[in-house]
Amino acid sequence: MRLRDVAEVVDSVEDSRNLGLAGGKRAVLLAIFRQPGANMIGDRGPHHRASPPSSALPFLRLHLSVAVDRTTTIRASVHDVEVALIISIILVIFVVFAFLRNVWATIIPSVAVPLSLVGTFG
């Protein structure tokens, strides 16, 4: 007995809203979310460690690709914060010098502020 004898078989999904497409081709989509407290930037995730075994199913062509990678926006945000900190340090030094007009009084915050930030953010 064959399945086509008792049912209508269509190569499709039950609910078209669950259809997985990647690059216009049918695909199996797998969403991986980070655990609370995990370092999203330091760990490149399973897509960089996983590779399909070549001997598992030789007739199955498996291609792993990343559809959405949020680490690029996170890295850009961290870079923007670093630039803002550098600009704020420079502004603190200029404001202290503008009000005090003393080089020695300006050296103190120009050394203390960057060292305190290095101690805080490591």
TIVO-2410 file (N, C-alpha, C; in nm, 3 decimals):
# residues 122
REC num residu      c1      c2      c3 atome chaine
REC   1      M   0.085  -0.117   0.000     N      A
REC   1      M   0.000   0.000   0.000    CA      A
REC   1      M   0.089   0.124   0.000     C      A
REC   2      R   0.056   0.218  -0.080     N      A
REC   2      R   0.130   0.344  -0.089    CA      A
REC   2      R   0.047   0.456  -0.028     C      A
REC   3      L   0.120   0.562   0.013     N      A
REC   3      L   0.054   0.675   0.076    CA      A
REC   3      L  -0.040   0.745  -0.022     C      A
REC   4      R  -0.003   0.753  -0.148     N      A
REC   4      R  -0.087   0.820  -0.246    CA      A
REC   4      R  -0.220   0.749  -0.268     C      A
REC   5      D  -0.228   0.620  -0.229     N      A
REC   5      D  -0.353   0.545  -0.242    CA      A
REC   5      D  -0.457   0.590  -0.139     C      A
REC   6      V  -0.411   0.641  -0.024     N      A
REC   6      V  -0.506   0.677   0.082    CA      A
REC   6      V  -0.507   0.826   0.113     C      A
REC   7      A  -0.416   0.904   0.054     N      A
REC   7      A  -0.409   1.047   0.088    CA      A
REC   7      A  -0.357   1.124  -0.032     C      A
REC   8      E  -0.378   1.255  -0.026     N      A
REC   8      E  -0.322   1.344  -0.126    CA      A
REC   8      E  -0.192   1.401  -0.071     C      A
REC   9      V  -0.082   1.377  -0.137     N      A
REC   9      V   0.049   1.420  -0.091    CA      A
REC   9      V   0.092   1.541  -0.173     C      A
REC  10      V   0.120   1.651  -0.102     N      A
REC  10      V   0.164   1.773  -0.167    CA      A
REC  10      V   0.294   1.816  -0.100     C      A
REC  11      D   0.392   1.849  -0.182     N      A
REC  11      D   0.520   1.895  -0.129    CA      A
REC  11      D   0.505   2.040  -0.086     C      A
REC  12      S   0.460   2.061   0.037     N      A
REC  12      S   0.435   2.194   0.088    CA      A
REC  12      S   0.433   2.187   0.240     C      A
REC  13      V   0.398   2.299   0.302     N      A
REC  13      V   0.384   2.302   0.447    CA      A
REC  13      V   0.237   2.314   0.481     C      A
REC  14      E   0.200   2.274   0.601     N      A
REC  14      E   0.060   2.279   0.641    CA      A
REC  14      E   0.011   2.423   0.649     C      A
REC  15      D   0.093   2.508   0.703     N      A
REC  15      D   0.058   2.649   0.718    CA      A
REC  15      D   0.161   2.730   0.641     C      A
REC  16      S   0.116   2.802   0.539     N      A
REC  16      S   0.211   2.875   0.454    CA      A
REC  16      S   0.285   2.984   0.530     C      A
REC  17      R   0.234   3.026   0.647     N      A
REC  17      R   0.304   3.126   0.726    CA      A
REC  17      R   0.426   3.066   0.796     C      A
REC  18      N   0.439   2.937   0.798     N      A
REC  18      N   0.553   2.870   0.859    CA      A
REC  18      N   0.658   2.828   0.756     C      A
REC  19      L   0.641   2.870   0.635     N      A
REC  19      L   0.735   2.836   0.529    CA      A
REC  19      L   0.868   2.906   0.555     C      A
REC  20      G   0.976   2.832   0.548     N      A
REC  20      G   1.109   2.890   0.569    CA      A
REC  20      G   1.176   2.921   0.437     C      A
REC  21      L   1.210   3.047   0.418     N      A
REC  21      L   1.282   3.089   0.298    CA      A
REC  21      L   1.409   3.161   0.339     C      A
REC  22      A   1.516   3.129   0.270     N      A
REC  22      A   1.644   3.198   0.293    CA      A
REC  22      A   1.705   3.225   0.156     C      A
REC  23      G   1.715   3.352   0.121     N      A
REC  23      G   1.769   3.387  -0.010    CA      A
REC  23      G   1.676   3.346  -0.123     C      A
REC  24      G   1.546   3.339  -0.096     N      A
REC  24      G   1.449   3.301  -0.198    CA      A
REC  24      G   1.437   3.151  -0.218     C      A
REC  25      K   1.510   3.072  -0.144     N      A
REC  25      K   1.504   2.926  -0.156    CA      A
REC  25      K   1.443   2.866  -0.030     C      A
REC  26      R   1.381   2.753  -0.043     N      A
REC  26      R   1.323   2.685   0.072    CA      A
REC  26      R   1.434   2.643   0.168     C      A
REC  27      A   1.407   2.662   0.296     N      A
REC  27      A   1.510   2.634   0.395    CA      A
REC  27      A   1.445   2.596   0.527     C      A
REC  28      V   1.523   2.536   0.611     N      A
REC  28      V   1.484   2.511   0.749    CA      A
REC  28      V   1.549   2.621   0.831     C      A
REC  29      L   1.467   2.702   0.895     N      A
REC  29      L   1.518   2.813   0.973    CA      A
REC  29      L   1.527   2.773   1.119     C      A
REC  30      L   1.638   2.804   1.179     N      A
REC  30      L   1.662   2.773   1.319    CA      A
REC  30      L   1.701   2.901   1.390     C      A
REC  31      A   1.620   2.942   1.486     N      A
REC  31      A   1.647   3.065   1.561    CA      A
REC  31      A   1.721   3.028   1.689     C      A
REC  32      I   1.836   3.091   1.710     N      A
REC  32      I   1.916   3.067   1.829    CA      A
REC  32      I   1.923   3.198   1.906     C      A
REC  33      F   1.879   3.194   2.031     N      A
REC  33      F   1.880   3.312   2.115    CA      A
REC  33      F   1.985   3.296   2.222     C      A
REC  34      R   2.042   3.407   2.266     N      A
REC  34      R   2.143   3.402   2.370    CA      A
REC  34      R   2.077   3.380   2.505     C      A
REC  35      Q   2.149   3.319   2.595     N      A
REC  35      Q   2.103   3.300   2.731    CA      A
REC  35      Q   2.122   3.429   2.809     C      A
REC  36      P   2.038   3.459   2.907     N      A
REC  36      P   2.059   3.578   2.989    CA      A
REC  36      P   2.196   3.575   3.057     C      A
REC  37      G   2.268   3.683   3.045     N      A
REC  37      G   2.400   3.692   3.105    CA      A
REC  37      G   2.512   3.643   3.015     C      A
REC  38      A   2.480   3.592   2.896     N      A
REC  38      A   2.584   3.542   2.806    CA      A
REC  38      A   2.651   3.658   2.734     C      A
REC  39      N   2.777   3.640   2.700     N      A
REC  39      N   2.852   3.741   2.626    CA      A
REC  39      N   2.830   3.719   2.478     C      A
REC  40      M   2.754   3.807   2.417     N      A
REC  40      M   2.718   3.791   2.278    CA      A
REC  40      M   2.832   3.826   2.183     C      A
REC  41      I   2.921   3.912   2.228     N      A
REC  41      I   3.031   3.955   2.142    CA      A
REC  41      I   3.149   3.860   2.153     C      A
REC  42      G   3.182   3.816   2.273     N      A
REC  42      G   3.298   3.729   2.293    CA      A
REC  42      G   3.282   3.592   2.231     C      A
REC  43      D   3.162   3.536   2.239     N      A
REC  43      D   3.136   3.404   2.182    CA      A
REC  43      D   3.073   3.423   2.046     C      A
REC  44      R   3.134   3.370   1.944     N      A
REC  44      R   3.084   3.391   1.808    CA      A
REC  44      R   2.963   3.303   1.778     C      A
REC  45      G   2.922   3.217   1.868     N      A
REC  45      G   2.799   3.142   1.850    CA      A
REC  45      G   2.821   3.009   1.782     C      A
REC  46      P   2.716   2.927   1.779     N      A
REC  46      P   2.729   2.793   1.724    CA      A
REC  46      P   2.747   2.789   1.573     C      A
REC  47      H   2.707   2.896   1.502     N      A
REC  47      H   2.720   2.893   1.357    CA      A
REC  47      H   2.865   2.898   1.312     C      A
REC  48      H   2.957   2.939   1.399     N      A
REC  48      H   3.098   2.940   1.362    CA      A
REC  48      H   3.167   2.810   1.403     C      A
REC  49      R   3.107   2.739   1.494     N      A
REC  49      R   3.168   2.613   1.538    CA      A
REC  49      R   3.109   2.493   1.464     C      A
REC  50      A   2.985   2.504   1.419     N      A
REC  50      A   2.918   2.390   1.360    CA      A
REC  50      A   2.954   2.377   1.213     C      A
REC  51      S   2.976   2.255   1.173     N      A
REC  51      S   2.994   2.225   1.032    CA      A
REC  51      S   2.933   2.087   1.007     C      A
REC  52      P   2.862   2.071   0.899     N      A
REC  52      P   2.797   1.943   0.875    CA      A
REC  52      P   2.899   1.834   0.848     C      A
REC  53      P   2.883   1.718   0.908     N      A
REC  53      P   2.977   1.609   0.884    CA      A
REC  53      P   2.964   1.559   0.740     C      A
REC  54      S   3.075   1.537   0.675     N      A
REC  54      S   3.072   1.498   0.534    CA      A
REC  54      S   3.027   1.353   0.516     C      A
REC  55      S   3.048   1.269   0.616     N      A
REC  55      S   3.014   1.129   0.600    CA      A
REC  55      S   2.878   1.092   0.659     C      A
REC  56      A   2.807   1.188   0.720     N      A
REC  56      A   2.681   1.156   0.786    CA      A
REC  56      A   2.578   1.109   0.684     C      A
REC  57      L   2.542   1.193   0.593     N      A
REC  57      L   2.448   1.160   0.487    CA      A
REC  57      L   2.503   1.215   0.356     C      A
REC  58      P   2.574   1.133   0.279     N      A
REC  58      P   2.641   1.185   0.160    CA      A
REC  58      P   2.543   1.239   0.055     C      A
REC  59      F   2.419   1.190   0.054     N      A
REC  59      F   2.322   1.236  -0.046    CA      A
REC  59      F   2.253   1.366  -0.004     C      A
REC  60      L   2.273   1.407   0.121     N      A
REC  60      L   2.209   1.528   0.171    CA      A
REC  60      L   2.307   1.644   0.162     C      A
REC  61      R   2.271   1.746   0.085     N      A
REC  61      R   2.355   1.865   0.077    CA      A
REC  61      R   2.307   1.963   0.183     C      A
REC  62      L   2.395   1.993   0.275     N      A
REC  62      L   2.361   2.079   0.387    CA      A
REC  62      L   2.448   2.203   0.383     C      A
REC  63      H   2.383   2.318   0.389     N      A
REC  63      H   2.455   2.445   0.387    CA      A
REC  63      H   2.409   2.526   0.507     C      A
REC  64      L   2.502   2.560   0.595     N      A
REC  64      L   2.470   2.642   0.711    CA      A
REC  64      L   2.508   2.786   0.683     C      A
REC  65      S   2.415   2.877   0.711     N      A
REC  65      S   2.445   3.019   0.693    CA      A
REC  65      S   2.371   3.098   0.800     C      A
REC  66      V   2.423   3.215   0.828     N      A
REC  66      V   2.365   3.303   0.930    CA      A
REC  66      V   2.275   3.403   0.859     C      A
REC  67      A   2.148   3.407   0.900     N      A
REC  67      A   2.053   3.500   0.838    CA      A
REC  67      A   2.058   3.636   0.906     C      A
REC  68      V   2.063   3.637   1.039     N      A
REC  68      V   2.065   3.762   1.114    CA      A
REC  68      V   2.174   3.751   1.221     C      A
REC  69      D   2.264   3.847   1.222     N      A
REC  69      D   2.371   3.850   1.321    CA      A
REC  69      D   2.368   3.984   1.392     C      A
REC  70      R   2.328   3.984   1.519     N      A
REC  70      R   2.314   4.108   1.594    CA      A
REC  70      R   2.446   4.158   1.651     C      A
REC  71      T   2.551   4.080   1.643     N      A
REC  71      T   2.678   4.123   1.702    CA      A
REC  71      T   2.737   4.243   1.629     C      A
REC  72      T   2.706   4.260   1.500     N      A
REC  72      T   2.761   4.375   1.428    CA      A
REC  72      T   2.705   4.506   1.483     C      A
REC  73      T   2.576   4.510   1.513     N      A
REC  73      T   2.519   4.633   1.570    CA      A
REC  73      T   2.567   4.655   1.712     C      A
REC  74      I   2.587   4.548   1.786     N      A
REC  74      I   2.637   4.561   1.923    CA      A
REC  74      I   2.780   4.613   1.921     C      A
REC  75      R   2.862   4.561   1.832     N      A
REC  75      R   3.001   4.609   1.820    CA      A
REC  75      R   3.003   4.757   1.779     C      A
REC  76      A   2.914   4.798   1.689     N      A
REC  76      A   2.907   4.938   1.648    CA      A
REC  76      A   2.865   5.027   1.764     C      A
REC  77      S   2.773   4.978   1.848     N      A
REC  77      S   2.730   5.056   1.965    CA      A
REC  77      S   2.842   5.071   2.065     C      A
REC  78      V   2.918   4.965   2.087     N      A
REC  78      V   3.033   4.971   2.179    CA      A
REC  78      V   3.136   5.071   2.125     C      A
REC  79      H   3.159   5.070   1.996     N      A
REC  79      H   3.253   5.165   1.936    CA      A
REC  79      H   3.205   5.309   1.955     C      A
REC  80      D   3.075   5.331   1.938     N      A
REC  80      D   3.020   5.466   1.958    CA      A
REC  80      D   3.037   5.513   2.102     C      A
REC  81      V   3.020   5.423   2.198     N      A
REC  81      V   3.040   5.458   2.338    CA      A
REC  81      V   3.186   5.493   2.364     C      A
REC  82      E   3.278   5.418   2.305     N      A
REC  82      E   3.421   5.448   2.322    CA      A
REC  82      E   3.454   5.586   2.266     C      A
REC  83      V   3.401   5.619   2.149     N      A
REC  83      V   3.426   5.751   2.089    CA      A
REC  83      V   3.369   5.861   2.178     C      A
REC  84      A   3.247   5.839   2.232     N      A
REC  84      A   3.186   5.939   2.319    CA      A
REC  84      A   3.269   5.960   2.446     C      A
REC  85      L   3.326   5.853   2.501     N      A
REC  85      L   3.411   5.866   2.619    CA      A
REC  85      L   3.538   5.945   2.589     C      A
REC  86      I   3.597   5.919   2.475     N      A
REC  86      I   3.719   5.993   2.439    CA      A
REC  86      I   3.689   6.141   2.420     C      A
REC  87      I   3.578   6.171   2.354     N      A
REC  87      I   3.539   6.312   2.335    CA      A
REC  87      I   3.511   6.378   2.469     C      A
REC  88      S   3.445   6.306   2.561     N      A
REC  88      S   3.414   6.365   2.692    CA      A
REC  88      S   3.541   6.389   2.774     C      A
REC  89      I   3.638   6.301   2.764     N      A
REC  89      I   3.765   6.323   2.833    CA      A
REC  89      I   3.835   6.448   2.781     C      A
REC  90      I   3.836   6.465   2.650     N      A
REC  90      I   3.899   6.583   2.591    CA      A
REC  90      I   3.826   6.710   2.634     C      A
REC  91      L   3.692   6.705   2.637     N      A
REC  91      L   3.615   6.822   2.679    CA      A
REC  91      L   3.639   6.855   2.826     C      A
REC  92      V   3.651   6.754   2.912     N      A
REC  92      V   3.680   6.779   3.054    CA      A
REC  92      V   3.814   6.850   3.068     C      A
REC  93      I   3.913   6.804   2.995     N      A
REC  93      I   4.046   6.866   3.003    CA      A
REC  93      I   4.041   7.012   2.956     C      A
REC  94      F   3.972   7.039   2.845     N      A
REC  94      F   3.962   7.176   2.795    CA      A
REC  94      F   3.884   7.267   2.890     C      A
REC  95      V   3.776   7.217   2.949     N      A
REC  95      V   3.696   7.300   3.040    CA      A
REC  95      V   3.775   7.333   3.166     C      A
REC  96      V   3.848   7.235   3.219     N      A
REC  96      V   3.929   7.261   3.338    CA      A
REC  96      V   4.036   7.365   3.306     C      A
REC  97      F   4.100   7.353   3.191     N      A
REC  97      F   4.203   7.450   3.155    CA      A
REC  97      F   4.142   7.589   3.129     C      A
REC  98      A   4.023   7.593   3.067     N      A
REC  98      A   3.959   7.721   3.037    CA      A
REC  98      A   3.922   7.797   3.164     C      A
REC  99      F   3.879   7.725   3.267     N      A
REC  99      F   3.838   7.794   3.390    CA      A
REC  99      F   3.954   7.821   3.485     C      A
REC 100      L   4.050   7.731   3.492     N      A
REC 100      L   4.159   7.749   3.589    CA      A
REC 100      L   4.282   7.817   3.529     C      A
REC 101      R   4.304   7.803   3.400     N      A
REC 101      R   4.421   7.862   3.333    CA      A
REC 101      R   4.552   7.823   3.401     C      A
REC 102      N   4.555   7.696   3.444     N      A
REC 102      N   4.673   7.646   3.512    CA      A
REC 102      N   4.704   7.508   3.454     C      A
REC 103      V   4.826   7.493   3.402     N      A
REC 103      V   4.865   7.368   3.339    CA      A
REC 103      V   4.869   7.254   3.439     C      A
REC 104      W   4.923   7.281   3.559     N      A
REC 104      W   4.934   7.175   3.660    CA      A
REC 104      W   4.795   7.130   3.708     C      A
REC 105      A   4.701   7.220   3.719     N      A
REC 105      A   4.565   7.183   3.758    CA      A
REC 105      A   4.493   7.108   3.645     C      A
REC 106      T   4.537   7.127   3.523     N      A
REC 106      T   4.478   7.056   3.408    CA      A
REC 106      T   4.535   6.914   3.396     C      A
REC 107      I   4.659   6.896   3.437     N      A
REC 107      I   4.722   6.764   3.427    CA      A
REC 107      I   4.652   6.663   3.518     C      A
REC 108      I   4.606   6.707   3.632     N      A
REC 108      I   4.542   6.615   3.727    CA      A
REC 108      I   4.419   6.546   3.665     C      A
REC 109      P   4.319   6.619   3.611     N      A
REC 109      P   4.206   6.548   3.550    CA      A
REC 109      P   4.242   6.477   3.420     C      A
REC 110      S   4.344   6.527   3.350     N      A
REC 110      S   4.382   6.460   3.226    CA      A
REC 110      S   4.445   6.324   3.251     C      A
REC 111      V   4.496   6.303   3.372     N      A
REC 111      V   4.550   6.171   3.409    CA      A
REC 111      V   4.446   6.091   3.487     C      A
REC 112      A   4.373   6.156   3.576     N      A
REC 112      A   4.281   6.085   3.665    CA      A
REC 112      A   4.159   6.030   3.592     C      A
REC 113      V   4.101   6.106   3.500     N      A
REC 113      V   3.978   6.060   3.432    CA      A
REC 113      V   4.005   5.937   3.345     C      A
REC 114      P   4.106   5.937   3.258     N      A
REC 114      P   4.129   5.815   3.181    CA      A
REC 114      P   4.167   5.694   3.267     C      A
REC 115      L   4.245   5.717   3.375     N      A
REC 115      L   4.281   5.604   3.461    CA      A
REC 115      L   4.159   5.549   3.535     C      A
REC 116      S   4.068   5.636   3.576     N      A
REC 116      S   3.947   5.587   3.643    CA      A
REC 116      S   3.859   5.509   3.547     C      A
REC 117      L   3.855   5.549   3.421     N      A
REC 117      L   3.776   5.474   3.322    CA      A
REC 117      L   3.840   5.340   3.290     C      A
REC 118      V   3.972   5.336   3.283     N      A
REC 118      V   4.040   5.209   3.259    CA      A
REC 118      V   4.018   5.115   3.375     C      A
REC 119      G   4.019   5.167   3.495     N      A
REC 119      G   3.995   5.084   3.613    CA      A
REC 119      G   3.851   5.034   3.619     C      A
REC 120      T   3.758   5.113   3.568     N      A
REC 120      T   3.617   5.074   3.570    CA      A
REC 120      T   3.583   4.974   3.462     C      A
REC 121      F   3.628   4.998   3.340     N      A
REC 121      F   3.591   4.914   3.227    CA      A
REC 121      F   3.694   4.808   3.192     C      A
REC 122      G   3.811   4.817   3.252     N      A
REC 122      G   3.915   4.717   3.236    CA      A
REC 122      G   3.955   4.700   3.097     C      A
***
